[in-house]
């Protein structure tokens, strides 16, 4: 199955659990996170199935996330 790989800046007040919940709701899988240098915020990443990208991006946007980067390609999610 083809997936999009997304990277997203997640403010500390937003929480990684909310990001994870939204991604999983649409059949995706979180792949990790790193603390943003000099901040308490995070950079989180996830795989989301092709065809669900608009719903995921809309849901993340409604929660207030703005810095979302999408990488298209064929990835094998294990």
PyMOL Python script that loads the backbone (N, CA, C, O; Angstrom):
from pymol import cmd

cmd.read_pdbstr("""\
ATOM      1  N   UNK A   1       0.847  -1.175   0.000  1.00  0.00           N
ATOM      2  CA  UNK A   1       0.000   0.000   0.000  1.00  0.00           C
ATOM      3  C   UNK A   1       0.892   1.238   0.000  1.00  0.00           C
ATOM      4  O   UNK A   1       1.969   1.230   0.598  1.00  0.00           O
ATOM      5  N   UNK A   2       0.455   2.286  -0.659  1.00  0.00           N
ATOM      6  CA  UNK A   2       1.217   3.528  -0.723  1.00  0.00           C
ATOM      7  C   UNK A   2       0.830   4.455   0.424  1.00  0.00           C
ATOM      8  O   UNK A   2      -0.334   4.553   0.813  1.00  0.00           O
ATOM      9  N   UNK A   3       1.843   5.125   0.944  1.00  0.00           N
ATOM     10  CA  UNK A   3       1.651   6.020   2.080  1.00  0.00           C
ATOM     11  C   UNK A   3       2.297   7.360   1.816  1.00  0.00           C
ATOM     12  O   UNK A   3       3.204   7.478   0.992  1.00  0.00           O
ATOM     13  N   UNK A   4       1.822   8.369   2.522  1.00  0.00           N
ATOM     14  CA  UNK A   4       2.487   9.651   2.601  1.00  0.00           C
ATOM     15  C   UNK A   4       3.234   9.684   3.923  1.00  0.00           C
ATOM     16  O   UNK A   4       2.742   9.164   4.924  1.00  0.00           O
ATOM     17  N   UNK A   5       4.395  10.279   3.940  1.00  0.00           N
ATOM     18  CA  UNK A   5       5.137  10.481   5.177  1.00  0.00           C
ATOM     19  C   UNK A   5       4.989  11.947   5.523  1.00  0.00           C
ATOM     20  O   UNK A   5       5.363  12.814   4.734  1.00  0.00           O
ATOM     21  N   UNK A   6       4.447  12.234   6.696  1.00  0.00           N
ATOM     22  CA  UNK A   6       4.260  13.622   7.093  1.00  0.00           C
ATOM     23  C   UNK A   6       5.164  13.958   8.271  1.00  0.00           C
ATOM     24  O   UNK A   6       5.441  13.118   9.127  1.00  0.00           O
ATOM     25  N   UNK A   7       5.610  15.192   8.291  1.00  0.00           N
ATOM     26  CA  UNK A   7       6.356  15.752   9.406  1.00  0.00           C
ATOM     27  C   UNK A   7       5.570  16.954   9.886  1.00  0.00           C
ATOM     28  O   UNK A   7       5.032  17.717   9.083  1.00  0.00           O
ATOM     29  N   UNK A   8       5.505  17.119  11.190  1.00  0.00           N
ATOM     30  CA  UNK A   8       4.662  18.177  11.720  1.00  0.00           C
ATOM     31  C   UNK A   8       5.276  18.759  12.985  1.00  0.00           C
ATOM     32  O   UNK A   8       5.743  18.025  13.856  1.00  0.00           O
ATOM     33  N   UNK A   9       5.268  20.080  13.076  1.00  0.00           N
ATOM     34  CA  UNK A   9       5.702  20.728  14.312  1.00  0.00           C
ATOM     35  C   UNK A   9       4.534  20.666  15.293  1.00  0.00           C
ATOM     36  O   UNK A   9       3.438  21.144  15.001  1.00  0.00           O
ATOM     37  N   UNK A  10       4.781  20.075  16.449  1.00  0.00           N
ATOM     38  CA  UNK A  10       3.731  19.887  17.454  1.00  0.00           C
ATOM     39  C   UNK A  10       4.083  20.710  18.699  1.00  0.00           C
ATOM     40  O   UNK A  10       5.042  20.385  19.399  1.00  0.00           O
ATOM     41  N   UNK A  11       3.317  21.772  18.983  1.00  0.00           N
ATOM     42  CA  UNK A  11       3.585  22.548  20.193  1.00  0.00           C
ATOM     43  C   UNK A  11       3.415  21.688  21.447  1.00  0.00           C
ATOM     44  O   UNK A  11       2.572  20.792  21.483  1.00  0.00           O
ATOM     45  N   UNK A  12       4.210  21.963  22.458  1.00  0.00           N
ATOM     46  CA  UNK A  12       4.148  21.182  23.702  1.00  0.00           C
ATOM     47  C   UNK A  12       2.744  21.202  24.303  1.00  0.00           C
ATOM     48  O   UNK A  12       2.285  20.200  24.851  1.00  0.00           O
ATOM     49  N   UNK A  13       2.063  22.345  24.201  1.00  0.00           N
ATOM     50  CA  UNK A  13       0.708  22.447  24.767  1.00  0.00           C
ATOM     51  C   UNK A  13      -0.300  21.576  24.010  1.00  0.00           C
ATOM     52  O   UNK A  13      -1.326  21.190  24.572  1.00  0.00           O
ATOM     53  N   UNK A  14      -0.018  21.268  22.748  1.00  0.00           N
ATOM     54  CA  UNK A  14      -0.901  20.440  21.929  1.00  0.00           C
ATOM     55  C   UNK A  14      -0.802  18.984  22.350  1.00  0.00           C
ATOM     56  O   UNK A  14      -1.819  18.312  22.519  1.00  0.00           O
ATOM     57  N   UNK A  15       0.418  18.497  22.520  1.00  0.00           N
ATOM     58  CA  UNK A  15       0.639  17.129  22.981  1.00  0.00           C
ATOM     59  C   UNK A  15       0.740  16.117  21.862  1.00  0.00           C
ATOM     60  O   UNK A  15       0.002  16.167  20.878  1.00  0.00           O
ATOM     61  N   UNK A  16       1.667  15.203  22.036  1.00  0.00           N
ATOM     62  CA  UNK A  16       1.874  14.153  21.039  1.00  0.00           C
ATOM     63  C   UNK A  16       0.717  13.169  20.992  1.00  0.00           C
ATOM     64  O   UNK A  16       0.464  12.565  19.950  1.00  0.00           O
ATOM     65  N   UNK A  17       0.007  12.998  22.110  1.00  0.00           N
ATOM     66  CA  UNK A  17      -1.097  12.040  22.128  1.00  0.00           C
ATOM     67  C   UNK A  17      -2.223  12.465  21.196  1.00  0.00           C
ATOM     68  O   UNK A  17      -2.867  11.613  20.584  1.00  0.00           O
ATOM     69  N   UNK A  18      -2.471  13.763  21.077  1.00  0.00           N
ATOM     70  CA  UNK A  18      -3.509  14.245  20.165  1.00  0.00           C
ATOM     71  C   UNK A  18      -3.091  14.016  18.718  1.00  0.00           C
ATOM     72  O   UNK A  18      -3.905  13.593  17.897  1.00  0.00           O
ATOM     73  N   UNK A  19      -1.829  14.291  18.400  1.00  0.00           N
ATOM     74  CA  UNK A  19      -1.301  14.030  17.059  1.00  0.00           C
ATOM     75  C   UNK A  19      -1.454  12.556  16.720  1.00  0.00           C
ATOM     76  O   UNK A  19      -1.924  12.207  15.637  1.00  0.00           O
ATOM     77  N   UNK A  20      -1.057  11.695  17.642  1.00  0.00           N
ATOM     78  CA  UNK A  20      -1.130  10.249  17.436  1.00  0.00           C
ATOM     79  C   UNK A  20      -2.568   9.780  17.245  1.00  0.00           C
ATOM     80  O   UNK A  20      -2.845   8.946  16.383  1.00  0.00           O
ATOM     81  N   UNK A  21      -3.478  10.317  18.047  1.00  0.00           N
ATOM     82  CA  UNK A  21      -4.893   9.929  17.958  1.00  0.00           C
ATOM     83  C   UNK A  21      -5.468  10.261  16.585  1.00  0.00           C
ATOM     84  O   UNK A  21      -6.200   9.458  16.006  1.00  0.00           O
ATOM     85  N   UNK A  22      -5.140  11.443  16.064  1.00  0.00           N
ATOM     86  CA  UNK A  22      -5.649  11.851  14.757  1.00  0.00           C
ATOM     87  C   UNK A  22      -5.079  10.962  13.659  1.00  0.00           C
ATOM     88  O   UNK A  22      -5.812  10.518  12.775  1.00  0.00           O
ATOM     89  N   UNK A  23      -3.786  10.702  13.711  1.00  0.00           N
ATOM     90  CA  UNK A  23      -3.136   9.866  12.695  1.00  0.00           C
ATOM     91  C   UNK A  23      -3.731   8.452  12.698  1.00  0.00           C
ATOM     92  O   UNK A  23      -4.048   7.910  11.639  1.00  0.00           O
ATOM     93  N   UNK A  24      -3.880   7.862  13.872  1.00  0.00           N
ATOM     94  CA  UNK A  24      -4.419   6.498  13.983  1.00  0.00           C
ATOM     95  C   UNK A  24      -5.882   6.420  13.548  1.00  0.00           C
ATOM     96  O   UNK A  24      -6.319   5.404  13.008  1.00  0.00           O
ATOM     97  N   UNK A  25      -6.636   7.495  13.785  1.00  0.00           N
ATOM     98  CA  UNK A  25      -8.050   7.527  13.410  1.00  0.00           C
ATOM     99  C   UNK A  25      -8.241   7.276  11.917  1.00  0.00           C
ATOM    100  O   UNK A  25      -9.252   6.709  11.503  1.00  0.00           O
ATOM    101  N   UNK A  26      -7.265   7.700  11.108  1.00  0.00           N
ATOM    102  CA  UNK A  26      -7.367   7.557   9.659  1.00  0.00           C
ATOM    103  C   UNK A  26      -6.485   6.428   9.120  1.00  0.00           C
ATOM    104  O   UNK A  26      -6.176   6.399   7.928  1.00  0.00           O
ATOM    105  N   UNK A  27      -6.081   5.500   9.989  1.00  0.00           N
ATOM    106  CA  UNK A  27      -5.327   4.330   9.550  1.00  0.00           C
ATOM    107  C   UNK A  27      -3.834   4.535   9.414  1.00  0.00           C
ATOM    108  O   UNK A  27      -3.151   3.710   8.806  1.00  0.00           O
ATOM    109  N   UNK A  28      -3.315   5.611   9.965  1.00  0.00           N
ATOM    110  CA  UNK A  28      -1.887   5.893   9.891  1.00  0.00           C
ATOM    111  C   UNK A  28      -1.115   5.326  11.067  1.00  0.00           C
ATOM    112  O   UNK A  28      -1.682   4.697  11.960  1.00  0.00           O
ATOM    113  N   UNK A  29       0.186   5.560  11.049  1.00  0.00           N
ATOM    114  CA  UNK A  29       1.059   5.066  12.112  1.00  0.00           C
ATOM    115  C   UNK A  29       2.126   6.116  12.395  1.00  0.00           C
ATOM    116  O   UNK A  29       2.833   6.554  11.488  1.00  0.00           O
ATOM    117  N   UNK A  30       2.237   6.515  13.654  1.00  0.00           N
ATOM    118  CA  UNK A  30       3.277   7.462  14.049  1.00  0.00           C
ATOM    119  C   UNK A  30       4.628   6.761  13.965  1.00  0.00           C
ATOM    120  O   UNK A  30       4.763   5.600  14.350  1.00  0.00           O
ATOM    121  N   UNK A  31       5.623   7.479  13.459  1.00  0.00           N
ATOM    122  CA  UNK A  31       6.940   6.874  13.286  1.00  0.00           C
ATOM    123  C   UNK A  31       7.983   7.442  14.231  1.00  0.00           C
ATOM    124  O   UNK A  31       9.103   6.933  14.281  1.00  0.00           O
ATOM    125  N   UNK A  32       7.650   8.473  14.976  1.00  0.00           N
ATOM    126  CA  UNK A  32       8.590   9.005  15.952  1.00  0.00           C
ATOM    127  C   UNK A  32       8.471  10.499  16.129  1.00  0.00           C
ATOM    128  O   UNK A  32       7.660  11.167  15.488  1.00  0.00           O
ATOM    129  N   UNK A  33       9.304  11.003  17.021  1.00  0.00           N
ATOM    130  CA  UNK A  33       9.343  12.443  17.275  1.00  0.00           C
ATOM    131  C   UNK A  33      10.709  12.817  17.836  1.00  0.00           C
ATOM    132  O   UNK A  33      11.443  11.970  18.346  1.00  0.00           O
ATOM    133  N   UNK A  34      11.030  14.082  17.734  1.00  0.00           N
ATOM    134  CA  UNK A  34      12.254  14.631  18.313  1.00  0.00           C
ATOM    135  C   UNK A  34      11.904  15.977  18.927  1.00  0.00           C
ATOM    136  O   UNK A  34      11.021  16.690  18.449  1.00  0.00           O
ATOM    137  N   UNK A  35      12.612  16.305  19.993  1.00  0.00           N
ATOM    138  CA  UNK A  35      12.430  17.626  20.581  1.00  0.00           C
ATOM    139  C   UNK A  35      13.031  18.669  19.657  1.00  0.00           C
ATOM    140  O   UNK A  35      14.113  18.477  19.103  1.00  0.00           O
ATOM    141  N   UNK A  36      12.330  19.757  19.501  1.00  0.00           N
ATOM    142  CA  UNK A  36      12.830  20.864  18.689  1.00  0.00           C
ATOM    143  C   UNK A  36      13.919  21.575  19.494  1.00  0.00           C
ATOM    144  O   UNK A  36      13.722  21.888  20.668  1.00  0.00           O
ATOM    145  N   UNK A  37      15.049  21.823  18.870  1.00  0.00           N
ATOM    146  CA  UNK A  37      16.194  22.421  19.554  1.00  0.00           C
ATOM    147  C   UNK A  37      15.822  23.806  20.078  1.00  0.00           C
ATOM    148  O   UNK A  37      15.283  24.639  19.348  1.00  0.00           O
ATOM    149  N   UNK A  38      16.119  24.033  21.347  1.00  0.00           N
ATOM    150  CA  UNK A  38      15.863  25.331  21.958  1.00  0.00           C
ATOM    151  C   UNK A  38      14.411  25.597  22.291  1.00  0.00           C
ATOM    152  O   UNK A  38      14.032  26.746  22.519  1.00  0.00           O
ATOM    153  N   UNK A  39      13.588  24.559  22.324  1.00  0.00           N
ATOM    154  CA  UNK A  39      12.157  24.732  22.565  1.00  0.00           C
ATOM    155  C   UNK A  39      11.601  23.487  23.259  1.00  0.00           C
ATOM    156  O   UNK A  39      12.241  22.436  23.279  1.00  0.00           O
ATOM    157  N   UNK A  40      10.420  23.621  23.819  1.00  0.00           N
ATOM    158  CA  UNK A  40       9.761  22.449  24.410  1.00  0.00           C
ATOM    159  C   UNK A  40       8.831  21.782  23.403  1.00  0.00           C
ATOM    160  O   UNK A  40       8.153  20.809  23.733  1.00  0.00           O
ATOM    161  N   UNK A  41       8.795  22.301  22.175  1.00  0.00           N
ATOM    162  CA  UNK A  41       7.956  21.739  21.113  1.00  0.00           C
ATOM    163  C   UNK A  41       8.620  20.500  20.501  1.00  0.00           C
ATOM    164  O   UNK A  41       9.785  20.211  20.773  1.00  0.00           O
ATOM    165  N   UNK A  42       7.867  19.780  19.677  1.00  0.00           N
ATOM    166  CA  UNK A  42       8.332  18.546  19.052  1.00  0.00           C
ATOM    167  C   UNK A  42       8.204  18.622  17.536  1.00  0.00           C
ATOM    168  O   UNK A  42       7.428  19.418  17.006  1.00  0.00           O
ATOM    169  N   UNK A  43       8.965  17.796  16.853  1.00  0.00           N
ATOM    170  CA  UNK A  43       8.768  17.510  15.442  1.00  0.00           C
ATOM    171  C   UNK A  43       8.342  16.046  15.393  1.00  0.00           C
ATOM    172  O   UNK A  43       9.126  15.163  15.740  1.00  0.00           O
ATOM    173  N   UNK A  44       7.121  15.784  14.971  1.00  0.00           N
ATOM    174  CA  UNK A  44       6.589  14.421  14.933  1.00  0.00           C
ATOM    175  C   UNK A  44       6.463  13.966  13.483  1.00  0.00           C
ATOM    176  O   UNK A  44       6.315  14.786  12.577  1.00  0.00           O
ATOM    177  N   UNK A  45       6.521  12.653  13.272  1.00  0.00           N
ATOM    178  CA  UNK A  45       6.363  12.124  11.918  1.00  0.00           C
ATOM    179  C   UNK A  45       5.428  10.925  11.943  1.00  0.00           C
ATOM    180  O   UNK A  45       5.268  10.252  12.962  1.00  0.00           O
ATOM    181  N   UNK A  46       4.816  10.678  10.792  1.00  0.00           N
ATOM    182  CA  UNK A  46       3.863   9.579  10.690  1.00  0.00           C
ATOM    183  C   UNK A  46       3.685   9.174   9.234  1.00  0.00           C
ATOM    184  O   UNK A  46       3.923   9.965   8.320  1.00  0.00           O
ATOM    185  N   UNK A  47       3.264   7.936   9.034  1.00  0.00           N
ATOM    186  CA  UNK A  47       2.828   7.463   7.728  1.00  0.00           C
ATOM    187  C   UNK A  47       1.315   7.521   7.707  1.00  0.00           C
ATOM    188  O   UNK A  47       0.659   7.099   8.660  1.00  0.00           O
ATOM    189  N   UNK A  48       0.754   8.043   6.621  1.00  0.00           N
ATOM    190  CA  UNK A  48      -0.699   8.025   6.450  1.00  0.00           C
ATOM    191  C   UNK A  48      -1.007   7.436   5.076  1.00  0.00           C
ATOM    192  O   UNK A  48      -0.293   7.705   4.110  1.00  0.00           O
ATOM    193  N   UNK A  49      -2.068   6.633   4.985  1.00  0.00           N
ATOM    194  CA  UNK A  49      -2.399   6.001   3.709  1.00  0.00           C
ATOM    195  C   UNK A  49      -2.788   7.033   2.651  1.00  0.00           C
ATOM    196  O   UNK A  49      -3.443   8.031   2.953  1.00  0.00           O
ATOM    197  N   UNK A  50      -2.377   6.781   1.413  1.00  0.00           N
ATOM    198  CA  UNK A  50      -2.802   7.640   0.310  1.00  0.00           C
ATOM    199  C   UNK A  50      -4.319   7.575   0.213  1.00  0.00           C
ATOM    200  O   UNK A  50      -4.923   6.519   0.405  1.00  0.00           O
ATOM    201  N   UNK A  51      -4.910   8.690  -0.079  1.00  0.00           N
ATOM    202  CA  UNK A  51      -6.363   8.785  -0.130  1.00  0.00           C
ATOM    203  C   UNK A  51      -6.941   9.334   1.159  1.00  0.00           C
ATOM    204  O   UNK A  51      -8.085   9.789   1.179  1.00  0.00           O
ATOM    205  N   UNK A  52      -6.167   9.298   2.236  1.00  0.00           N
ATOM    206  CA  UNK A  52      -6.613   9.822   3.533  1.00  0.00           C
ATOM    207  C   UNK A  52      -5.900  11.113   3.902  1.00  0.00           C
ATOM    208  O   UNK A  52      -6.172  11.693   4.953  1.00  0.00           O
ATOM    209  N   UNK A  53      -4.976  11.574   3.036  1.00  0.00           N
ATOM    210  CA  UNK A  53      -4.140  12.725   3.388  1.00  0.00           C
ATOM    211  C   UNK A  53      -4.942  13.996   3.628  1.00  0.00           C
ATOM    212  O   UNK A  53      -4.622  14.763   4.536  1.00  0.00           O
ATOM    213  N   UNK A  54      -5.976  14.230   2.831  1.00  0.00           N
ATOM    214  CA  UNK A  54      -6.764  15.454   3.006  1.00  0.00           C
ATOM    215  C   UNK A  54      -7.488  15.455   4.348  1.00  0.00           C
ATOM    216  O   UNK A  54      -7.543  16.479   5.029  1.00  0.00           O
ATOM    217  N   UNK A  55      -8.045  14.302   4.726  1.00  0.00           N
ATOM    218  CA  UNK A  55      -8.751  14.213   5.998  1.00  0.00           C
ATOM    219  C   UNK A  55      -7.806  14.422   7.175  1.00  0.00           C
ATOM    220  O   UNK A  55      -8.145  15.113   8.135  1.00  0.00           O
ATOM    221  N   UNK A  56      -6.611  13.819   7.097  1.00  0.00           N
ATOM    222  CA  UNK A  56      -5.640  13.953   8.185  1.00  0.00           C
ATOM    223  C   UNK A  56      -5.166  15.396   8.298  1.00  0.00           C
ATOM    224  O   UNK A  56      -5.124  15.956   9.394  1.00  0.00           O
ATOM    225  N   UNK A  57      -4.809  15.995   7.172  1.00  0.00           N
ATOM    226  CA  UNK A  57      -4.327  17.374   7.193  1.00  0.00           C
ATOM    227  C   UNK A  57      -5.408  18.339   7.677  1.00  0.00           C
ATOM    228  O   UNK A  57      -5.110  19.287   8.405  1.00  0.00           O
ATOM    229  N   UNK A  58      -6.652  18.108   7.282  1.00  0.00           N
ATOM    230  CA  UNK A  58      -7.767  18.936   7.743  1.00  0.00           C
ATOM    231  C   UNK A  58      -7.948  18.797   9.254  1.00  0.00           C
ATOM    232  O   UNK A  58      -8.118  19.793   9.957  1.00  0.00           O
ATOM    233  N   UNK A  59      -7.913  17.560   9.750  1.00  0.00           N
ATOM    234  CA  UNK A  59      -8.087  17.323  11.188  1.00  0.00           C
ATOM    235  C   UNK A  59      -6.952  17.953  11.992  1.00  0.00           C
ATOM    236  O   UNK A  59      -7.193  18.545  13.044  1.00  0.00           O
ATOM    237  N   UNK A  60      -5.721  17.829  11.508  1.00  0.00           N
ATOM    238  CA  UNK A  60      -4.586  18.443  12.210  1.00  0.00           C
ATOM    239  C   UNK A  60      -4.699  19.967  12.175  1.00  0.00           C
ATOM    240  O   UNK A  60      -4.400  20.638  13.163  1.00  0.00           O
ATOM    241  N   UNK A  61      -5.127  20.504  11.043  1.00  0.00           N
ATOM    242  CA  UNK A  61      -5.309  21.948  10.926  1.00  0.00           C
ATOM    243  C   UNK A  61      -6.384  22.475  11.857  1.00  0.00           C
ATOM    244  O   UNK A  61      -6.238  23.557  12.425  1.00  0.00           O
ATOM    245  N   UNK A  62      -7.466  21.718  12.019  1.00  0.00           N
ATOM    246  CA  UNK A  62      -8.537  22.128  12.927  1.00  0.00           C
ATOM    247  C   UNK A  62      -8.058  22.168  14.373  1.00  0.00           C
ATOM    248  O   UNK A  62      -8.585  22.924  15.189  1.00  0.00           O
ATOM    249  N   UNK A  63      -7.052  21.350  14.683  1.00  0.00           N
ATOM    250  CA  UNK A  63      -6.485  21.341  16.036  1.00  0.00           C
ATOM    251  C   UNK A  63      -5.463  22.463  16.226  1.00  0.00           C
ATOM    252  O   UNK A  63      -4.961  22.667  17.331  1.00  0.00           O
ATOM    253  N   UNK A  64      -5.158  23.186  15.154  1.00  0.00           N
ATOM    254  CA  UNK A  64      -4.264  24.319  15.269  1.00  0.00           C
ATOM    255  C   UNK A  64      -2.840  24.083  14.781  1.00  0.00           C
ATOM    256  O   UNK A  64      -1.992  24.963  14.929  1.00  0.00           O
ATOM    257  N   UNK A  65      -2.562  22.933  14.211  1.00  0.00           N
ATOM    258  CA  UNK A  65      -1.221  22.671  13.692  1.00  0.00           C
ATOM    259  C   UNK A  65      -1.083  23.285  12.311  1.00  0.00           C
ATOM    260  O   UNK A  65      -1.944  23.091  11.453  1.00  0.00           O
ATOM    261  N   UNK A  66      -0.005  24.025  12.092  1.00  0.00           N
ATOM    262  CA  UNK A  66       0.149  24.732  10.827  1.00  0.00           C
ATOM    263  C   UNK A  66       1.362  24.280  10.037  1.00  0.00           C
ATOM    264  O   UNK A  66       1.312  24.255   8.807  1.00  0.00           O
ATOM    265  N   UNK A  67       2.439  23.925  10.698  1.00  0.00           N
ATOM    266  CA  UNK A  67       3.676  23.560   9.999  1.00  0.00           C
ATOM    267  C   UNK A  67       3.692  22.064   9.727  1.00  0.00           C
ATOM    268  O   UNK A  67       4.247  21.287  10.504  1.00  0.00           O
ATOM    269  N   UNK A  68       3.073  21.666   8.612  1.00  0.00           N
ATOM    270  CA  UNK A  68       2.971  20.262   8.240  1.00  0.00           C
ATOM    271  C   UNK A  68       3.636  20.076   6.879  1.00  0.00           C
ATOM    272  O   UNK A  68       3.317  20.782   5.922  1.00  0.00           O
ATOM    273  N   UNK A  69       4.554  19.131   6.801  1.00  0.00           N
ATOM    274  CA  UNK A  69       5.266  18.851   5.559  1.00  0.00           C
ATOM    275  C   UNK A  69       4.928  17.432   5.121  1.00  0.00           C
ATOM    276  O   UNK A  69       4.923  16.509   5.936  1.00  0.00           O
ATOM    277  N   UNK A  70       4.648  17.263   3.839  1.00  0.00           N
ATOM    278  CA  UNK A  70       4.231  15.966   3.316  1.00  0.00           C
ATOM    279  C   UNK A  70       5.242  15.490   2.286  1.00  0.00           C
ATOM    280  O   UNK A  70       5.650  16.243   1.401  1.00  0.00           O
ATOM    281  N   UNK A  71       5.642  14.226   2.414  1.00  0.00           N
ATOM    282  CA  UNK A  71       6.548  13.598   1.458  1.00  0.00           C
ATOM    283  C   UNK A  71       5.792  12.449   0.802  1.00  0.00           C
ATOM    284  O   UNK A  71       5.329  11.533   1.482  1.00  0.00           O
ATOM    285  N   UNK A  72       5.671  12.501  -0.515  1.00  0.00           N
ATOM    286  CA  UNK A  72       4.923  11.476  -1.234  1.00  0.00           C
ATOM    287  C   UNK A  72       5.867  10.394  -1.732  1.00  0.00           C
ATOM    288  O   UNK A  72       6.993  10.675  -2.140  1.00  0.00           O
ATOM    289  N   UNK A  73       5.399   9.170  -1.694  1.00  0.00           N
ATOM    290  CA  UNK A  73       6.191   8.063  -2.211  1.00  0.00           C
ATOM    291  C   UNK A  73       5.567   6.743  -1.818  1.00  0.00           C
ATOM    292  O   UNK A  73       4.527   6.704  -1.160  1.00  0.00           O
ATOM    293  N   UNK A  74       6.196   5.687  -2.217  1.00  0.00           N
ATOM    294  CA  UNK A  74       5.744   4.355  -1.832  1.00  0.00           C
ATOM    295  C   UNK A  74       6.613   3.875  -0.678  1.00  0.00           C
ATOM    296  O   UNK A  74       7.807   3.628  -0.845  1.00  0.00           O
ATOM    297  N   UNK A  75       6.009   3.747   0.475  1.00  0.00           N
ATOM    298  CA  UNK A  75       6.716   3.311   1.666  1.00  0.00           C
ATOM    299  C   UNK A  75       6.108   2.002   2.141  1.00  0.00           C
ATOM    300  O   UNK A  75       4.907   1.778   1.993  1.00  0.00           O
ATOM    301  N   UNK A  76       6.911   1.168   2.691  1.00  0.00           N
ATOM    302  CA  UNK A  76       6.438  -0.070   3.288  1.00  0.00           C
ATOM    303  C   UNK A  76       6.285   0.169   4.776  1.00  0.00           C
ATOM    304  O   UNK A  76       7.275   0.404   5.468  1.00  0.00           O
ATOM    305  N   UNK A  77       5.069   0.113   5.277  1.00  0.00           N
ATOM    306  CA  UNK A  77       4.834   0.307   6.699  1.00  0.00           C
ATOM    307  C   UNK A  77       4.818  -1.058   7.363  1.00  0.00           C
ATOM    308  O   UNK A  77       4.026  -1.928   7.000  1.00  0.00           O
ATOM    309  N   UNK A  78       5.687  -1.235   8.325  1.00  0.00           N
ATOM    310  CA  UNK A  78       5.819  -2.535   8.994  1.00  0.00           C
ATOM    311  C   UNK A  78       5.199  -2.470  10.366  1.00  0.00           C
ATOM    312  O   UNK A  78       5.205  -3.463  11.094  1.00  0.00           O
TER     313      UNK A  78
END
""", "prot")
cmd.dss("prot")
cmd.show_as("cartoon", "prot")
cmd.util.cbc("prot")
cmd.orient("prot")
